[in-house]
Amino acid sequence: MIKIIFAPIIKIISKRNKEIVALGFLIFLGLVFRLYLWSHLGLNTLSWDEGAHSLAGLALAKTALHGFAPAYLIKLFNSYWAATGSLFFYPYGYTALSALSFLFFGFNQLAARIPGMGFSILIIFAVYLLAKKMFGKNVALLAAFFAAINSTFIIWGGQAMVDLPMACLMIFSIYFCLRALSTGKMLHWLLAGVLVGLAGIMKPPGFIVYPFLAFLVASFQGLKSLFKKSFVSLTAVVFLFFFSYFGLGFLAFFVLPKLGIISETTGLHIFKAIFHWFGNSLTYAEAIDPSYKTLAGWWFYLKILPSQLGGWPVLILGFLGALKLWRDKNRNNFYLIAGYMVFIYLAFTFLNNKDTRYTIPYLPFFCLLAALGLDFFTSLFKKNQVIYLLPAMLFLTGAVAFNNLAAFGKINASDIGLESAVKIITQSKPGLIVAAKESNGLNVQSLSFYLAINDPELQYSVYWPDKFNEADYAIAS
């Protein structure tokens, strides 16, 4: 009798446990992939952007250990003034996370990367949730599998970079927006707004997911829904996050000088540092970067998609998944996925600078499409689907692993052992240090980062190569 009564409950729990175990295994698989490949990344140097993203966090953490003394922070900025630019130019999302990481894990380059590594794991769960909301648990688990082995998520997740955390938060914001549309709960609307804001303060392009959410809401519920209390509340939350970063520029330029708190020159410097994103070039660009006015500019992100996804098999499965969506007349989900990917593609194509990591925001949806494609491919065999599914997943894992190893071989070549050179210098007399010639592995930001770690008394300082003739020490790659 007891078994008969509780049989349905046991059955439900059993099914749920299978799903949790499967997801846990996929996250474990992703972790194994990441730990192995990150161990080959090389921890003796930080790239240009990594140094910038981490430097302000290091400054805040060290100041916290000195009782939040303003005098110490000012002295640190004077010695490693690049930290000032890191604090004002880069949004404070990764700065706050890296500061906490330094306080918990110590002052080292691994601690600088731990927040990014955490988001590299978290994005597996984000892709799973979004896919489950849209297509159910079977496709969700396959999408989590593709996110777990994705070469781009692993490579950029092993560095102190903001692009992957931004993309992960954008996916979570879309998921909670879809939940809000189906449940109508204010909590889900507010969570969607908070996640858009967090994505934006991680990196300003994160805010561009907001107009996509507006498009989603208008598509599902009509234009009038954009003026309802629910979406207005979401908008207000996004604005608060937006103002928390960009608002400092307005205050520094228009308000604080008039109150006599800072000088007009200082206010203008802060304003320009924050709003450099809205200058003539929008973002930093190299002379070799193809413009949107050229065919090369439009082809740039399309030609690297196979390598970004881990190889041609994943891309082909993605196209197969898109065709399945269209054939099944699942137009709402098709337009949601295609609309988001086209939206992100256009946004980054129109930027003056081009970088392979700018594909990251729409790669989660390619994972979802590849999952649909693999599910459709194996369903063609109808019976004993798992017999065909497992070999396919093993083949894809091997193909992506090979792609990962090839990519990491290129990264290792830039390892110059900067930290070792800095330790030798800090055993000598205090002085001014410059990089003889700046590069991605040796520059003001990364040099300042390593020196600030090894210089607790702030006896050294770092400057651009144009101070070479005045420098006490010069480091060459």
N, C-alpha and C positions, 0 to 999 in steps of 0.2 A: 504493500500500500504506500509506504514512504517513497519507494522508488518511482511509483506511478505519479505521485504528487509532484516530486521534485525533478522528474525526468526532463520536462521542458526547460527548467532553469539550468540544469546541468548541461543540456545540449547547447544552450545559448552561451554559457560560460566557456564551454569547450571550443565553440567556434570563435569566440572572441580571443581566447588564449592562442589559438592557431595564428590568428592575424597578428597579435602582439609579438609572438615568437618569431614569425616571419619578418616583421618590421625590425625587431631587435637584431636578427641575424644580418639583415641588409645594412643596418647601421654599423654593426660589428665589421662586416666586410669592408664598408667604406672607411672605417677607422684603421683597419689593417693596411689597406691601400695607402692611406694618408701617412701613417707612421713610417712605413717603409720608404715611401718616396720623399717625405720631408727629411728623413735622415740623410738623403743624398742631396738635399738642397744646399747645404753648406751654411754654417752659422757664424762664419768669420767676418761677414760684412753685411751691411744693409744697403739697399739700392737708394737712389736719389729720393724717390717718393716715400720709401719706408722711413728714412731718417726724418723727413719732414712730418709725417703722420705721428711719429713717436716722440719727437723732441719736446713738444709742448707738454705731453703727458709726463715725460720724465721730469720736466721742470716743476710741474705741479706736485708730483709725488715727492720730490726732494724738498720742496718748500713745505709740504705737509709734515715731513719728518723734522723740519726746523721750526715747528710750531706755527706755521703759516705766517712767518715773519716777512712783511713786505720788503724790508731791507735786503733779505737774502734773495728774494725773487728778482729784485732790481739788479743786484750784483750778478746773479746768474745770467740775466738777459744781457748785461753789459759784457760778460765774458763770452757767452754763446748767443749772440744777438739774433742768430737765425731762428732761435726758439720764439722770438717775438712774432716773426712772420708766420711760423707754424701755428701760433695761438690765434692770430687774427685772420690769416688767409684761409686756413683749413677749418671747417666746421668742428665743433667741439665733441661730436659723438665718439670718434675713435680716441680723441685726446683723453676723455674721461675714462674710457675702458682701459687704455694703456696705463693711465695713472694708477688705477686700481690693480692692474696686473703687476706693475712694478712693486707696489706696496706688499702684495701677497707673495710674489715669486722672486723678488730681488731685482736688482738693476743689471739686466743683461739683455742681449739681443733676442733670446728665446722668449722672455717675458713680453717684449715688444710685439711678438708675433702671436702670442697665445689668443688674444681676442679674435684675430682673423681665423685662426685654426678652429676656434669654437664655432664660428659661423659656417665654416666649411662642413662641419658635422650637422649643424642645425638646418642647413638648407635641404638636407635629405628629408628631414621631417616636414619642412615647409612644402616641398614638392609633393610629398605623400598626402598631406592634408588637402591641398588644393585639388589634386587629382581625384581623391576620394569624394570630395564635394561635387565634382563635376561628372565623374564616370564610375564611381564605385570602388570597392576595395581591391579587386583583382588588377585593374589598371593602375590603381594607386601604388600597389606593391611593386609593379613593374617600373613605374615612373621613379619610385624611390631607388630601385636597382640602378637605373641609368644615372640618377643623381649621385649615387654612391661611388660609381666608377668613372664619373665624368672627369676628364683630364684637366679641363680648365678650372673647375671648382677646386681640384686638389692643388694645382700649381699656384694659383693666386691665393688660395686659402692658407698656404704655408708661408705667407709673407705678411708683413704689417701694412696691408693695403686696404682701402676702404670700399673698393668696388663690389666685392663679394658680400660683405655685411649689408651694404646698401641694397643690393639685389635681393638678398634673403628677406629683408624687411619689406621690400616692395611686394614680394610674393605673399607674405603674411597679410599685408594690407588688403590685397585683392581677395584673399580667402575670407577675411572677416567682413569685407564689403558684400561678398556673395551670401555669407551667413546672415548678414543684416537684412539683405533683400528678401531672404526666405523666412526669417523669424520675426523681423520687425523690431527686435529688441534694441533699446537705446545703447546698451552695453556694447553690442557688436558694432554699432555705428561709431561709438567713441573709440573703441579699440582700433578700428580701421583708420580713424583720423590720427590717433597716437602713432601708429606704425608708419603712416605716411610721413609724419613729422620726424620720427626717428630716422627714417631713411634719408630725409633731407638734411638733417644735421650730421649724418654720417658723410654725405657728399651732396652738394646742391642739386645735381640732376635727379636725386631721389624724389624731389618735390614734383617732378613731371608726371609721376603716377597719379597725382590728384586729378588733372583733367581727364585722365583715362577712367578713373572711378566715376567722375561726373558723367562721362559718356555711358558707362555701364548702367548707372542709375536711371538716366534718361531713356536708355534703350529698354530697360525692363519695366519701368513704371511711368514713363512719360516725362516731358520737360517740366511740368508743374511740380514734380516730386523734388526737383532741385531746390525748391523754395519752402519745402516742409521742414518742420522742426528737426527731424532726424538728420537730414543732410546738411542743414545749416549748422547744426552742432558739430558734425564732422568737419565742416569748413572752418569753423571757429577754432577748433583744436589745431588744425593744420596751420592756420594763420599764427597762432601763438608760438608754435615751434619755429615758423618762418621768421617771425619778428625776434625771437630769442637769439637768432644769429645775425640776420641782416639788420635788425633794428639797432644793434650796437653802432653800426655805421652811421645811421641817421642821427642817433644821439650824440656820437662823437663829433659830427660835423655841424649839426644845427643847434644842439641844445647845450652840451657840456661847456664849449668855449664861452657861450653867453653867460653861463653861471660862474665862470672863472675857475672851473675845476681843472680844465686842461687848456693848453694854448691852441690857437687856431691851426698852427702848423702841425701839432700832434694830432688834432682831430682830423685834418685833411689826410694825414698819413694813414690813420686807422681806416678812414672811409675808403681810400684807394685800395688798401690791402684787402679789405673785405669785398669790395665791388669790382675787383679786377675781373671777375667772371663776366661783368657786363661792360667791359672795355671794347675796343675796336676788334680785338681778336677773340674775345669771349674766353678762350682758354689758351694756354701755352701751345704753340705749334712749331714744328720743325719745318725748315724750308722744303724738305722732301715730302711732307705730308700732302697727299692729293686732295684738292678742293672739291666741293660738291659741284663745281662748275665744269668738272672734267669727268669723263667716263671712268677713269681710275678711281675717283672719289666714290662713285656709286658702286663699283665692283669690289672695293677694298674689303668690306665685311662679308660679302657673299663668298669670296674665294677662300676665306680662312675658316668657313663654317665646318668643313669636314674635320680639320685638325682640332677645332675648338670642341667638337662633340666627341672626339675620340676616334674618328675614322669614318670612312664612307659608309660602312654597314649601318651605323647609327643614323646618319643623314638619310639614307634610303628608307629605313624604317620610319623615320619622321615623315617623309613624303607619303609613304603608304598609310600612315595614321591619318594624315590630312585628307587623303582621298577617301578613306573609310568614313570620316566625319561628314564629308560632302555627300557621299553616296547614301548614307543613312539619313540624310536630310536633318542632321542635328545642327541646324543653322545657328542657333543661339551660341552654343559652345564653339562652333567654327569661327563665327565672327568675333567672339571674345578672344580666342587664341590668336587668330590671324590679325585682328585689329591691334592687339597689344604688341605683337612682334613687329608689325609694320610701323606702328607709332614709335617704338624705341629705335628701330632701324633708321627711320627718317630723322629723328632727333639727333642721333650721333653722327649720321652722315653729313648733316648740315654744319656740324662743328668743324672748325678749321683744322684741329689736330686729330689724327687717327691713331688708335692704339688697339691692340688685339684684345685687351681686357674690357673694351667697351661693348663687346658682345654679351657679357655676363648677364645683364638684366633680362634678356629674352631666352637664354639657354634653358632655364627651367621649363619653359613651355615646349622646347624641342624635346626635352626629356619626356614630357607628357605625351607628345605626338609619337615619339619612338615607342613608348609603352603601348599606345593604341595600335601601332603598326605591328609590333611583336605579338600582341594578343590576337590580332586579326590573322596574322600569318600562321600561327599555331592552331587557330580555330579551324583552318581549312582542312586540317587532318581529322577534325571532329572527335574521334575516339582516342583515348589515351593521350590527351593533349600534353600532359606533363612529360611524357616520353620525348616529345619534340621540343618542349619548352626548355628543359634543363640543358641539353646540348647547345641550343641556341644561345642561352645565357652564358655558358662556359666559353663559347667561341667569342662572344662580344666582350667578355671580361678579358680574355687573352689579347684581343685586338686593341682594346683601349689601354691595357697595361703596356703593350709595346709602344703605343703612341706616347704614353706618359714618360717612359724611360728615355725615348728619343728627345722629348722636350727638356727633361731635366739635365741631359747631357750638355745642352746649350747653356743652361743657367750656371752650371758648375764652373764653366770656363772663366767667369768673371770674378771668382773668389780671389781676393788679393790679400787676405789676412790683415785687414785694417786694425782690428782690435789689438793684435800682437804689436804692431808698430806703435800704437798709442801707449800701450803699457811701458814700452821702452822709453818713450819720451817723458812720461810722468815720473820716471825715476831720476830724471835730470832736473836742471834748474828751471824755474818758471819762465814763461815767455809766450810770444805770439807764434801761432802755428797756421800754416796755409797749405792747401793742396797745390802742388806745383802746376798741375793741370787737372781741371775737373772732368769727371766721367761719371757714369751711372753708379759705379762702385766706390768712387772716391770724390767727395764733394763737401761743401760747407756743412750741409745738414748731417750727413752720416759721420763726418769727422767730429762735428760738435757733439753728436750723440755719444760716441765712444769716449770722448774726452770728458764729458760731463759725468759719465759713469765712474771714471777713474780719477776724478779731480774733486774730492769732497770739500777741499778748502778754497776752490775756485781761484787757483793761482795761474791758470792758463787762459788763453783766449784764442778764438778762431776767426779768420777773416778770409775774404775772397783772394784769389791768386794775384790780383793787382797790388797786393801788399807784399809781394814776394821779396822785394828788396829790403823791406823792414823786418821780415820775419826772422825769428830765432830758430825755427824749425820748418822745414818743407818736406812734405810727404809726396812721393811719386809712386804711381801704380806700376 
